[in-house]
Amino acid sequence: MILWTIAAGAAMLFAASVLAERRRSHRRDPDRVGWVPWTLLQLLAVLLMVFSVAMALARK
């Protein structure tokens, strides 16, 4: 059960980081870049999600 919760949290983090990256790429002022590496967060969230789903399915 906890692995599915982790997977759902990682999916929500992925969705939030996709929206944030889209917002950053369509900003009006190109000099206001920000400091959060959204692409790296997307990658880590997907890896965590895939790993936790695989582990949850292996436990069955």
Backbone bond lengths (Angstrom), bond angles and torsions (degrees), N, CA, C in turn:
res aa  C-N    CA-C-N  psi(-1)  N-CA   C-N-CA  omega(-1)  CA-C   N-CA-C  phi
1 M - - - 1.449 - - 1.536 111.27 -
2 I 1.321 115.69 -40.29 1.462 118.90 -178.02 1.533 110.99 -67.30
3 L 1.328 116.93 -32.45 1.465 119.38 -179.93 1.529 111.46 -68.10
4 W 1.330 116.87 -35.69 1.469 120.12 176.87 1.528 110.01 -68.78
5 T 1.317 117.23 -34.31 1.465 120.78 177.23 1.528 110.81 -67.04
6 I 1.318 115.68 -40.53 1.466 120.25 176.79 1.530 110.16 -63.53
7 A 1.326 116.15 -41.84 1.468 120.33 179.00 1.527 110.89 -63.35
8 A 1.326 117.33 -40.75 1.465 120.49 178.61 1.527 111.03 -66.54
9 G 1.319 117.06 -40.12 1.467 120.41 176.78 1.520 112.06 -64.31
10 A 1.320 116.28 -39.76 1.466 120.28 177.91 1.520 110.65 -66.76
11 A 1.335 117.21 -36.42 1.466 120.16 177.56 1.527 110.74 -65.73
12 M 1.327 116.74 -39.30 1.474 119.68 177.62 1.526 110.97 -67.95
13 L 1.325 117.29 -38.90 1.466 120.41 176.02 1.521 110.72 -63.45
14 F 1.321 117.05 -40.27 1.459 120.98 177.13 1.524 110.84 -61.62
15 A 1.333 117.14 -46.00 1.462 120.67 -179.64 1.525 111.03 -62.93
16 A 1.315 117.22 -42.01 1.468 120.51 179.60 1.528 111.06 -65.81
17 S 1.325 117.11 -39.39 1.464 119.36 -179.36 1.524 111.78 -72.14
18 V 1.334 117.81 -30.74 1.468 120.15 174.63 1.521 109.89 -64.78
19 L 1.325 116.17 -45.15 1.470 119.46 178.78 1.524 111.67 -64.16
20 A 1.331 117.00 -39.99 1.464 120.26 179.52 1.527 111.72 -66.96
21 E 1.320 116.98 -38.90 1.471 120.21 177.86 1.518 110.83 -66.87
22 R 1.309 116.63 -39.07 1.464 120.03 177.43 1.526 110.51 -64.36
23 R 1.321 115.76 -41.32 1.471 120.32 178.38 1.527 110.55 -63.85
24 R 1.338 116.42 -40.55 1.461 119.74 -179.31 1.525 111.19 -68.85
25 S 1.317 117.58 -36.30 1.460 119.40 -177.76 1.528 112.55 -75.38
26 H 1.326 117.86 -18.42 1.463 121.49 178.84 1.528 112.37 -109.12
27 R 1.314 117.79 27.70 1.469 120.63 -177.83 1.523 110.76 -74.82
28 R 1.309 115.42 156.22 1.475 120.37 179.59 1.519 112.59 -77.62
29 D 1.328 115.80 -42.68 1.470 120.23 -177.26 1.532 108.77 -97.53
30 P 1.334 118.16 107.44 1.471 120.08 -176.86 1.530 113.98 -67.30
31 D 1.323 117.95 -12.89 1.457 120.37 179.73 1.526 112.48 -83.99
32 R 1.316 118.10 -14.13 1.466 121.65 179.58 1.522 108.85 -95.46
33 V 1.311 115.76 81.06 1.457 121.37 -172.99 1.527 111.86 -80.46
34 G 1.290 119.15 -43.15 1.457 122.38 -174.31 1.515 110.70 98.40
35 W 1.315 116.21 175.43 1.458 119.42 -174.98 1.527 113.62 -122.91
36 V 1.314 118.79 -5.21 1.464 121.46 -177.60 1.524 109.66 -89.12
37 P 1.331 117.13 125.94 1.472 120.11 177.60 1.535 110.65 -80.97
38 W 1.327 117.25 84.82 1.461 121.69 -173.36 1.519 112.36 -64.24
39 T 1.310 117.71 -34.73 1.459 120.26 179.53 1.526 110.79 -65.15
40 L 1.314 117.36 -41.05 1.460 121.05 176.96 1.531 110.45 -64.52
41 L 1.317 117.25 -40.15 1.461 120.11 177.45 1.524 111.49 -64.62
42 Q 1.320 117.05 -36.75 1.465 120.23 176.49 1.530 110.29 -61.83
43 L 1.308 116.33 -46.44 1.461 121.13 -179.52 1.521 111.23 -62.27
44 L 1.320 117.48 -46.78 1.459 120.76 -179.47 1.525 111.67 -65.17
45 A 1.331 117.09 -37.72 1.463 120.06 178.82 1.521 111.32 -66.05
46 V 1.319 117.28 -41.29 1.464 120.04 178.47 1.527 110.51 -65.88
47 L 1.315 117.32 -42.35 1.466 119.92 178.70 1.526 111.12 -62.91
48 L 1.310 117.85 -43.33 1.456 121.62 177.93 1.522 110.96 -63.66
49 M 1.313 116.32 -40.75 1.458 120.18 179.92 1.530 110.81 -64.89
50 V 1.306 117.58 -47.40 1.464 121.26 -179.92 1.526 110.94 -63.24
51 F 1.310 116.54 -43.22 1.464 120.43 -179.77 1.526 111.24 -64.07
52 S 1.316 117.76 -44.38 1.460 119.39 -178.08 1.525 112.04 -70.51
53 V 1.328 118.24 -35.23 1.472 120.07 175.49 1.527 110.04 -66.43
54 A 1.323 117.33 -41.58 1.464 120.33 178.74 1.527 110.94 -62.96
55 M 1.310 116.56 -42.08 1.461 119.62 178.71 1.527 111.81 -67.54
56 A 1.334 116.75 -37.36 1.460 120.11 178.64 1.529 111.30 -66.90
57 L 1.310 116.78 -39.17 1.457 120.08 178.85 1.543 111.10 -71.32
58 A 1.308 117.45 -31.05 1.459 120.93 179.56 1.523 111.66 -72.17
59 R 1.314 118.03 -25.31 1.460 121.69 -179.58 1.518 112.37 -75.29
60 K 1.320 118.40 -17.97 1.473 120.66 -177.26 1.500 112.24 -73.92
